[in-house]
Amino acid sequence: MQSNTKREPLWTGSFISLTVSSFLLFLNLHMLLSSFSSYVKNELSATDLQVSLVTSVFAASAIATRFMAAVLLKRMSSNRLLFIGLIISAAATALSSLPGSVEGLLIIRVGYGIGFGIASTILPTLVSQMIPLRRMGEGIGYFGLSTSMAMSVGPMIGLNVMGEFGFGTLTLAGSAVVLMMLPLLLLTRALPPSSRSSARDKARADAAMEQKQEGDGEARGFNRKLLFPALLNVILAITYSGLLSFIALYGEIVHLPQVGLFFLFNAITIIVIRPISGRIFDSRGHAAVLIPAAAMVVASMLVLSFATTLGMLIVSALLYGLGFGAIQPTIQAWMIRRSSPEQYGAANSMFYNSTDFGVAIGAVLLGAIASATDYAVMYRYSAGFMGLFIIIYLLGMLVSAARQARSQKEY
């Protein structure tokens, strides 16, 4: 009996290496993403719509690539596909400063989206295979922290490097960040062999069958239960897109040269709130996290839209970190919990795709709003989107409660 109840280890060398690798991959993404707007606007004389296309074209190609990666995994080992994705990402990053036109840069961004889409699909899938089933929620939570941290500190690093050394140096630094993953994964032997042993696979198959028998999810096919949390994640990502694409330009207009500090203080509150929100989610459900956290994002966007001092910028950043840092892992854990073990890869893919989709449409939509009005008004619209987030969530919960009540009456 004792051997059955013994907790399987989570913090293995492979898990740590893959988590660090995920941080480096997303650090590369956000170092460049936050700086492209200023570079394209000032160096390539781009319009606000063209600035937004630099973000949305990358995100669209990453989304399309994730669907293709699922097909390629059936014909090629995950290890080889991962290294191909990393090399493409590093090469596209290094080449980003070379084009002299927006059109040339967009072609490179499509290439980067392909590489990033492959790598960001393989890494969470490998991690899901290595995390013990009984600690899946805990493991996914820690793994997801790598993404949130990169999203927080990456923009600050990128803006500072570009401000001090120029965009060309930034692209070389971003490429080096990706290439660091190669020796890390190889030296730590984090990647599993192509033909994985059947012991854990059998355990996962048994768990999937149990979950199917208990009615906790669809063991095969598309899981429609993921659509609602994915929609909420799209709305959240729209607000983040406005920060990535335009906060540097907004800082220039309102004369806040330290605008990169937004992401530093944002990172601080994300670190603080993630473990707290996770425990609240486990004990009281997603409503206890999502509603107050969404209200914080609304407040953050409103404060930012009126920010003229460093103090107001910091307040906005702290509020956004609390809201974003609580919402994103809660949605990911919610999607994992609604899936059977064999659907973890698909759930993670949909989570990241919904983030990229929100970033893509947010860049275009908010860019159009900024062109028609100004950046301050654009951030007020971002607050409105999070108000819509709350309304949609409450309506969804009412519909779910009505369905449960109706099913109980039938029995």
N, C-alpha and C positions, 0 to 999 in steps of 0.2 A: 504493500500500500504506500509506503513511503516514497518509492521511486515514482509512483504515478502522480503524487502531489508535489514533487520537487519542481520548483520553477526553473524553466529553461532560461539560459543566459540571453540577455538582450544586447548588452554592450560588448559584442565580439569585435575583433579587429576588422572583419568585413563590414559590419554595420557602421562602425565609426568611419572607415575609409569611404564608404558610399555616401554617408551623410556629409562628410567634408567635401567630397566631390560635387555633391548637389549644391552646396554653398558656393563653391568656386564657379560652377556653371552659371548660376543665377547672379553671382557677383559680376561676372563678365557682361551678362545681359544688361543689368541695371547701371553699371558704370557708363556704358555707351548710350543707353536709351535716354537717360536724363540730359545728356550733353548734346545729343543730335539736334534738338530744336534750336539752340543758340548757334551751333555751327552752321546748320543749313540756312538759317535766317540771315546770319551776318556774312558768311563766306560765299554762299551760293545764291544769295538774294532771293530766297524762296518766299512764297506767300504762306499765310497761315494754313491754307488747305494743303499745300505741298509739304509743309512741316508735319502735318498730321498723317500724310501718306507714308512718310518714313517709318512711322510707328505701325500703322495699320497694315501695310504691305507685308512687313515682317511677321506680324501676328497671324495674318491670313495664311501665309505659306507654312508657318509652324503648325497651324491647325490641320491643314490639308496633309502635311507630312505625317502627323501622328496617326491618321487613318491608314496611310500607306505603310507605316512602320509595322502595324499589326499584321499586314500581309507578308511583309518581308521577313518577319520573325519566323514564319513557317518554312522559309527557304534558306535562311542564313542564321548562324549562331548569334546570340545576343551580344557576345563579346566583340565579335568582328563588326557588327552593326554599330555598336556604341563607339568604337574607335573611329569608324568612318565619320560618324556624326561629329565627334570632337575635332577631328582634323578639318572638316568643312567649316565648323564654327570658328576655329582659330584662324584659318586662312581668310575667311570673309571679314573677320574683325580687323586683321592686319591691313586689308586692302581698302577699308572704308574711307581712309583719308585721301585716296588717290583720285577718284572721279572729280572732274571739274564741272559737272552738271548734276542736277537733281535726278535726271533720268538714269544716269550711270550709277548713282548711289542706290537708287531703287532696285536695280538689278542685283547689286551686291547684297542688299537687304533681303531679297528673296532667297539668295543662296544661304545667307546666315539663318533665315527661318527654317530652311530645310535641315541644316546641321543641328540647330537647337531643337527642332521638333523631334529628331531622332534621339538625341541624347536625353532630352527631358522625358521621353517615353520609356527608355530602357532603364534608367536609374531607379525610379520608384517601383518598377516591376521587379527588379532584382532585389530591392530592399524588402518588398512584400514577401518574396520567397524565403528570405532569411529570418524574418521576425517570427518568433514563436506565436502560434495561433492564439494562445491564451493571453498574450501581451500585445496583440495587434494594435489596439487603440493607443496604448502607451507608446509603442514603437513608431507608429505613424505620426503621433504628436511631436516626438523629438525630431524625427526626420523632417517634418514640415517646418520646424523652427529654423532649419538651415535656409529654407526659401524665404521665410519672413525676414530673417536677419539680412540676407543679401539684398532684398528689396528695400531695406531701410538704410543700410550703410553704403550700398553700391552707388546710388545717386550722389551722395555727399562726396565720396571718393572721386567719382568721375568729374564732378563739377570743379573740385579743387585741383585735380591733376590737369584738366584742360585750362583752368585759369592760370596756373603756374607755368606749365610747360607746353601747352598747345594741344590741339586735337590729334596731331600725328603721333605724339608721345603717348597719348591716351589709348589710341588704337593698338600700339605695340604692347602697352601694359596689359590691355584687355586680352590680347592674344596670348601673352605669357601666362595669364591666370588660367586660361583653358588648358594650355599645354602642361601646366603643373599637375593636372589630373592624371596624365598618362603614367609617369613614374609612380605616383601615389597608388594607383590601382594595381600596377604590375608588381611593385615591391612588396606591398602588403597582401598580395594574392587575394584581393577582395572579390574578384570575379569568379563565379562558380564555373566548373568545367561544363562543356556543352551538353554532355550527357549526365544529367543530375541523378544522384542516387534516388531510389524509389521510396525510401523510408518516409521522408517528410511529404513527398508527393502523395503517398498512400494516405497519410494522416489528413492531409488537406482534402483529398477526395472523400474520405469518410466524413469529415466535418461538413463538407458541402452537401452530402447526401442527408445528413442529420438536419441541416438547416432547411433543406428543401422539404423534408417530411414534416417539419414543424411549421412550415408556411411562413418563414421569416424572409423570404425573398425568392426571386426567380433564379433557379440554378443555371438555367440556360437562356440564351437569347438576350435581347435588350431589356434592361431594367428600367421601366418607366418611372419607378419611384425616385430616380435620381434627377429627373427633369426639374422638379420644383426647387430643390436646393441649388441646382446648377443655374437656374434663372436668377436666383438671389445673388449668386456669386458674380454673374455677368453685370448686374447693377452696381455692385461694390467695385468691380474692376473699372467701370466707367469713371468713377470718381478718382481712382488711382491714376488712370490715364491722363486726366487733366493735370495732375501733379507732375507726372513724368514728362509730358510733352511741353508744358507751358510755364512751369513755376520759375524757371530760369529767366524767361522773357518777362514774366510778371515782376520779378525782383528788379530787373533793370528799369521798368517803368515807374515803380513806386520807390525807387532808389534804396533798395535793400541789398547791398552787395554780399551780405552774409546769408543769402537765401538758402545755401546748401546746408546750413545748420538745421533747417526744417527736418531733414532726414536723420540727423544725429539724434535730436530729441524724440523724434518719432520712434527710432530704434530703442531708446531707453524704455519707453512705456510699453513697447511690444514685448521686451524681455520680461518686464514685470507682470504684464497681464496674461501672458499665455498659460502659465501653469495654473493661475487662479481661475481663468475662464474654463480650462479643461476640467478642473474639479467641479465647478458649478454645472457644467454640461453633464458630467457623469451622474451627479446627484439630483439635479433638478430639471434637466432637459434643455433643449436648445432655446426655448422661449425666454428663459431666464437670462440668457446671454445675448441673443440677437436683438431684442427690442432696445434695451438700454445702450448697447454698443452702437446700434444704428443711430440713435439719438445723439451720441457723442460725435459721430462722423458729420451729422447735420450741423451741429454746433461748430465743429472744426472748420468746415467749408465757409460758414457765415463769417466767422472771425477772420479767416484768411482773406475773404473778399473785401474786408475793411482795413486790412493790416497796412499800417504805415510806419510801424516801429518794430524793432527786433523783439520786444516783449510780446507783442501781439502775434508775431510769427511763431514764437516758441509756444505760446498757449495753444495756437492752432495745431502745431505739431504734436504736442502732448495729447491733445484730445483725439487727434486722428490715430495716433499710435494705440491708444486705449481701445478705440472702436474697431479699427482695422485688425489689430492684433488679436482681438477676441472673436471677431466675425469669421475671418478666413479659416482658422483651424477648426472652429466649430462646424462650419459647413463641410469641410473635408471629412471630419470624423463622422458627421451625420450621414454623408454619402457612403462611407465605408461601412457603417453600421447597418445601412439599408441593403447591403450587398452580401452575397454568399462569398466564401473564401476564393472560389475560382473567378469571381468577378472583381477582385480587388484591383487588378490591372486596368480593367475597363473603367472602374470608378475613379481611379487616379487620373486616367487619361481624360475623362469627361471633366474632372475638376480643373485640370490645367488648361484644357481647351476652353472651358467657360471663362477662365481668367483671361486668356489671350483674346478670346472673342470680345469680351468687354473692353479690353484695352484697345482693340482694333476699331470697334464702332465708336468708342468714346473719343478716340483721337480725332476721327472725322467729324463727329457730331459736335463735340465741344470746340473743335477748331472752327467750324462753321459759325457757331454762336459767338466765338471771340471775334471773328471777322466782321460780323454784323453789329456787335456791340463793343465790348472790351473784356479784358481778362477778369476784372472784378465781377462783372455780371455773369461771366461764364462760371465762376466758382459758386455763385448763388444758384445757378441752374444745377450744379453738382449737388448742392444741398437739397434741391428739389428732387433729384433722382433718389437720394437716400430717404426722403419722405415717402416717395413711391415704394421703396423697398419695404418700409414699415407697413404701408397699406396692403401691399400684395401678400406679405407674410401673414398679417392678421386675417385677411380673407381666406388664405390657404388653410390656416388653422381652423377657421369656422367651418369650411367645407369638410375638412377631415373629421372634425367633431360630429358634424351632421351625419356623415357616412357611418361612423362608429355607432352612433345612437340608432340609426336605421337598421344596421346589421344586428344589434342586440335585440331590437324589437322582433326581428324575424325569427330569432331563436327563443 
